[in-house]
Amino acid sequence: MRFFDSDQVRDTIMELESLQLELTNDLMHLAEYSVEERRDHLKRLKTFLEKQKVFFFRISLSDDPDALKIKEKVVEAAKMFGYSEGDGMDKFFDQLDHTIKNLEKTLDN
């Protein structure tokens, strides 16, 4: 079975797309959000990051050519944010998680 033929993979992709849409919509109104709404936004962002991380590593285990193309695109996108291949994607995802935690701290001040 090809990677993207899996119902679980398709469900995950749909969930990621839905979360991404919510996060994008949030950005248009973030300046107007209360502290609690901003916390909710960061929770959605953390959920999105965790799901992306799991999905990326599932792709990394696949030998499906289409999955490998997606992996390559994710790595290329990560390079725009300062990722270097020597660091490994774990470090990239850890840095994103650290950034979210720092944002959470600013809400507490």
C-alpha positions in Angstrom: 0.0 0.0 0.0 1.2 3.4 -0.9 1.7 5.9 2.0 -1.1 8.3 1.1 -3.6 5.4 0.4 -3.9 4.8 4.2 -7.1 6.1 5.8 -5.1 7.1 8.8 -2.7 9.2 6.8 -5.5 10.9 4.9 -7.3 11.6 8.3 -4.1 13.1 9.7 -3.7 15.3 6.6 -7.2 16.6 6.9 -6.7 17.3 10.6 -3.5 19.2 9.9 -5.2 21.2 7.2 -8.1 22.1 9.5 -5.7 23.1 12.3 -3.7 25.2 9.9 -6.8 27.0 8.7 -7.8 27.7 12.3 -4.3 29.1 13.0 -4.3 31.2 9.9 -7.7 32.6 10.8 -6.4 33.4 14.3 -3.6 35.4 12.9 -6.0 37.9 11.4 -7.5 38.6 14.8 -4.7 37.9 17.2 -4.1 41.6 18.1 -7.7 41.7 19.3 -7.6 38.5 21.3 -7.7 38.4 25.1 -5.0 36.7 27.0 -7.1 33.6 27.3 -7.8 33.5 23.5 -4.1 33.9 22.9 -3.4 30.9 25.2 -6.0 28.9 23.3 -4.2 29.9 20.1 -0.9 28.7 21.5 -2.5 25.4 22.5 -3.7 24.9 19.0 -0.2 25.8 17.7 1.3 23.2 20.0 -1.2 20.6 18.9 -0.4 21.4 15.3 3.3 21.2 15.9 3.0 17.8 17.6 0.9 16.4 14.8 3.3 17.7 12.2 6.2 16.2 14.1 4.6 12.8 14.2 3.5 13.0 10.6 7.0 14.0 9.5 8.6 11.0 11.2 6.0 8.7 9.8 6.9 10.0 6.4 10.6 9.5 7.2 10.0 5.8 7.8 8.3 5.4 4.4 9.9 4.4 1.2 7.0 5.6 -0.9 8.3 8.1 -3.5 5.5 10.5 -2.9 6.1 10.5 0.9 9.8 11.1 0.2 8.9 14.1 -1.9 6.8 15.6 0.9 9.7 15.0 3.3 12.1 16.8 1.0 9.6 19.8 0.8 9.4 19.9 4.6 13.1 19.9 5.0 13.4 22.7 2.4 10.8 24.7 4.2 12.6 24.2 7.5 15.8 25.6 5.9 14.0 28.9 5.5 13.7 29.0 9.3 17.4 28.3 9.9 17.4 24.5 10.0 20.6 22.9 8.8 20.6 19.2 7.9 23.4 18.5 10.3 21.1 19.5 13.1 18.4 16.9 12.4 14.7 17.6 12.3 14.4 16.7 16.0 16.3 19.9 16.8 14.2 21.9 14.5 10.9 20.7 16.1 12.5 21.2 19.6 13.3 24.8 18.6 9.7 25.5 17.5 8.4 24.0 20.7 10.9 26.2 22.7 9.6 29.3 20.8 6.0 28.4 21.7 6.9 28.0 25.4 8.6 31.4 25.4 5.4 32.9 23.9 3.4 31.3 26.7 5.7 32.9 29.2 5.2 36.3 27.8 1.4 35.9 28.3 2.0 35.3 32.0 3.9 38.6 32.4 
